[in-house]
Amino acid sequence: MLDKMGYSDFVSTYIKPPLAYYIRCMVIDELTASVGTLGILQEKSDYGSPASIRLQERLRRQARTTAERLLDRAVGVIEANPESFPEYDPEQNLRHCLLLKGGFIL
């Protein structure tokens, strides 16, 4: 399967999905508030109310967890097919070298 898959197909299948979730994680704050001439404004309408801080954090955590799971899948495909990715050096993979807990590097 991977022999016929070019880099652009690999990027579309394995890189863009986790990237989208990382971006989602980053923009959650921007979706709940906006910066204007009066400062930071929280959106409000007659049909809904802003998400709580707790809900925002849960959504951020879900997006980050999904992104990391998808990225691990992409790395797994690369490491299982080294002949298709000759530029990849497993010793340079920071996900194997660093210990992350709660978003912190230990």
C-alpha positions as semicolon CSV with decimal commas, in nm:
position;residue;x (nm);y (nm);z (nm)
1;M;0,000;0,000;0,000
2;L;0,267;0,248;0,101
3;D;0,480;0,174;-0,206
4;K;0,214;0,336;-0,425
5;M;0,153;0,621;-0,184
6;G;0,352;0,935;-0,262
7;Y;0,454;1,193;-0,005
8;S;0,159;1,415;-0,094
9;D;-0,081;1,126;-0,028
10;F;0,099;1,050;0,299
11;V;0,070;1,413;0,406
12;S;-0,301;1,422;0,321
13;T;-0,374;1,094;0,497
14;Y;-0,144;1,105;0,800
15;I;-0,018;1,461;0,858
16;K;-0,310;1,692;0,784
17;P;-0,555;1,528;1,029
18;P;-0,333;1,573;1,340
19;L;-0,236;1,920;1,220
20;A;-0,604;2,014;1,200
21;Y;-0,659;1,898;1,560
22;Y;-0,352;2,091;1,682
23;I;-0,489;2,403;1,511
24;R;-0,831;2,340;1,666
25;C;-0,665;2,322;2,006
26;M;-0,493;2,655;1,944
27;V;-0,798;2,848;1,820
28;I;-1,049;2,750;2,088
29;D;-0,973;3,068;2,281
30;E;-1,018;3,279;1,969
31;L;-1,357;3,119;1,906
32;T;-1,488;3,218;2,249
33;A;-1,362;3,576;2,264
34;S;-1,250;3,848;2,027
35;V;-1,025;4,148;2,060
36;G;-1,179;4,482;1,969
37;T;-1,132;4,851;2,036
38;L;-1,293;4,802;2,379
39;G;-1,059;4,517;2,474
40;I;-1,135;4,147;2,492
41;L;-1,502;4,079;2,425
42;Q;-1,687;3,759;2,501
43;E;-1,943;3,669;2,239
44;K;-2,304;3,639;2,352
45;S;-2,629;3,593;2,164
46;D;-2,996;3,538;2,229
47;Y;-2,961;3,177;2,116
48;G;-2,667;3,060;2,326
49;S;-2,409;3,149;2,581
50;P;-2,030;3,127;2,587
51;A;-1,871;2,797;2,682
52;S;-1,736;2,776;3,035
53;I;-1,363;2,777;3,100
54;R;-1,393;2,413;3,207
55;L;-1,560;2,313;2,880
56;Q;-1,303;2,506;2,678
57;E;-1,021;2,324;2,855
58;R;-1,189;1,988;2,798
59;L;-1,226;2,064;2,425
60;R;-0,861;2,174;2,409
61;R;-0,749;1,854;2,584
62;Q;-0,963;1,636;2,352
63;A;-0,822;1,806;2,043
64;R;-0,462;1,771;2,168
65;T;-0,512;1,405;2,263
66;T;-0,664;1,324;1,924
67;A;-0,383;1,509;1,745
68;E;-0,117;1,319;1,939
69;R;-0,286;0,985;1,872
70;L;-0,305;1,060;1,498
71;L;0,056;1,181;1,492
72;D;0,169;0,862;1,668
73;R;-0,012;0,668;1,393
74;A;0,178;0,863;1,127
75;V;0,511;0,801;1,301
76;G;0,421;0,432;1,327
77;V;0,366;0,413;0,952
78;I;0,697;0,587;0,887
79;E;0,888;0,362;1,127
80;A;0,724;0,049;0,985
81;N;0,829;0,150;0,632
82;P;1,182;0,295;0,657
83;E;1,253;0,220;0,289
84;S;0,975;0,463;0,190
85;F;1,112;0,741;0,413
86;P;1,492;0,733;0,383
87;E;1,523;1,086;0,529
88;Y;1,366;0,981;0,859
89;D;1,605;0,916;1,148
90;P;1,429;0,748;1,442
91;E;1,691;0,885;1,681
92;Q;1,576;1,237;1,593
93;N;1,215;1,164;1,688
94;L;1,151;1,385;1,991
95;R;0,842;1,181;2,080
96;H;1,076;0,896;2,176
97;C;1,331;1,115;2,355
98;L;1,109;1,339;2,567
99;L;0,870;1,261;2,846
100;L;0,553;1,473;2,828
101;K;0,304;1,497;3,113
102;G;0,008;1,733;3,096
103;G;0,167;1,933;2,817
104;F;0,494;1,979;3,009
105;I;0,833;1,847;2,901
106;L;0,994;1,653;3,186
